[in-house]
Amino acid sequence: MREHLEPLFARHDKDSWVMPEKAFFAGVRRQRSEKEGYKWCYLFPNGRKVYFNTKEEGDALLDAEIG
């Protein structure tokens, strides 16, 4: 059974990462993107959405927005 589930676990681990604490304190949430061509979306408390594809791109966007 485990050998059948391993690919699912590997995919989940690849697609997830821990957001920085400052994002949680600022009220930023992350979700899968509903916009075609983007994988993830950050939702800011003011209603602004920022779309991105990679962890590194998302981290850079957070640094630019939150500081």
C-alpha positions in Angstrom: 0.0 0.0 0.0 2.8 2.4 0.9 4.4 2.0 -2.5 1.2 3.2 -4.1 1.0 6.3 -1.9 4.7 7.4 -2.0 4.2 9.4 -5.3 1.4 11.3 -3.7 3.4 12.2 -0.6 6.4 13.2 -2.8 4.2 15.6 -4.8 2.7 17.1 -1.7 6.1 17.7 -0.1 7.4 19.3 -3.3 4.4 21.7 -3.5 4.4 22.9 0.1 6.8 25.0 2.1 6.7 27.0 5.3 5.8 30.6 4.9 7.8 33.1 6.9 6.4 34.1 10.3 6.3 37.7 9.3 3.7 36.8 6.6 1.5 35.2 9.2 1.8 38.2 11.5 0.9 40.5 8.6 -2.2 38.4 7.8 -1.0 37.1 4.5 -2.5 33.8 3.3 -1.3 31.5 0.5 -3.5 29.4 -1.8 -3.4 27.7 -5.1 -4.0 30.1 -7.9 -7.3 30.2 -9.8 -5.6 32.3 -12.5 -4.3 30.3 -15.5 -0.5 30.4 -15.9 0.2 30.7 -12.1 0.6 28.1 -9.5 0.2 30.0 -6.2 -1.4 33.2 -5.0 -0.8 35.4 -1.9 -3.8 37.1 -0.4 -3.0 40.2 1.5 -5.4 41.7 4.2 -6.2 44.6 2.0 -7.7 42.3 -0.7 -4.7 42.4 -3.0 -3.7 39.2 -4.8 -0.2 38.5 -6.0 0.4 35.5 -8.3 3.6 33.5 -8.7 4.9 30.1 -9.7 7.9 29.2 -7.6 8.8 29.3 -3.9 11.7 31.7 -4.6 9.5 34.0 -6.6 6.9 34.0 -3.8 9.6 34.7 -1.1 10.9 37.6 -3.1 7.4 39.0 -3.5 6.8 38.8 0.3 10.1 40.5 1.0 9.1 43.3 -1.4 5.6 43.7 0.1 6.3 43.2 3.8 9.9 44.2 4.0 
